[in-house]
Amino acid sequence: MSWLATLPTTNLRIFATIALILATGVMTLIRWTEPPLGWLGFLALSAGLDVAQFHSKRVTTFAPSGNKASEETSS
């Protein structure tokens, strides 16, 4: 189970959402019917959560003093 601890969850979420969107597009082309509005809403919500999770992990952090923290160390 150690592989589960190192699994990049953001990448997995984005991959799953893209796979669902592509599968929905393929099924729409095969059946020639439009998917239910609830399903499209779920896909949009899922994609929005992916973007929010991706962005929140990459927000610049600030030091407790309020100054912008930098990755470079001053000498």
C-alpha positions in Angstrom: 0.0 0.0 0.0 3.0 2.4 0.0 2.3 3.3 -3.6 -1.0 4.8 -2.5 0.9 7.3 -0.2 3.1 8.5 -3.1 0.3 8.7 -5.7 0.0 12.2 -7.1 -3.7 12.8 -6.4 -4.0 16.1 -8.3 -2.7 14.4 -11.5 -5.0 11.4 -10.9 -8.1 13.7 -10.5 -7.2 15.6 -13.7 -6.6 12.4 -15.6 -9.9 10.9 -14.4 -11.8 14.1 -15.4 -10.3 14.2 -18.8 -11.0 10.5 -19.3 -14.7 11.0 -18.4 -15.0 14.0 -20.7 -13.5 12.0 -23.6 -15.7 9.0 -22.9 -18.8 11.3 -22.8 -17.8 12.8 -26.1 -17.3 9.3 -27.7 -20.6 8.0 -26.4 -22.3 11.2 -27.7 -20.9 10.6 -31.1 -21.9 6.9 -31.1 -25.4 7.4 -29.9 -26.1 10.8 -31.5 -27.9 12.0 -28.4 -26.9 14.7 -26.0 -25.9 13.7 -22.5 -28.1 14.6 -19.5 -27.6 18.1 -18.2 -26.9 16.7 -14.7 -23.9 14.7 -16.1 -22.5 17.7 -17.9 -22.9 19.7 -14.7 -21.0 17.0 -12.8 -18.2 17.1 -15.4 -18.0 20.9 -15.2 -17.9 20.8 -11.4 -15.3 18.1 -11.4 -13.1 20.1 -13.8 -13.5 23.2 -11.6 -12.5 21.3 -8.5 -9.4 20.0 -10.4 -8.4 23.5 -11.3 -9.0 24.7 -7.7 -6.9 21.9 -6.3 -4.1 22.4 -8.8 -4.1 26.2 -8.1 -4.3 25.9 -4.3 -1.2 23.6 -4.2 0.8 26.2 -6.2 -0.1 29.4 -4.4 2.9 31.5 -3.3 3.3 31.2 0.4 4.0 34.1 2.7 6.2 34.3 5.7 4.6 34.9 9.2 5.9 38.5 9.0 3.8 39.2 5.9 6.8 39.4 3.6 6.8 37.2 0.6 8.7 34.0 1.3 11.3 33.2 -1.3 13.0 29.9 -2.2 16.4 31.5 -2.4 18.4 31.9 0.7 20.1 35.2 1.4 23.7 35.1 2.4 
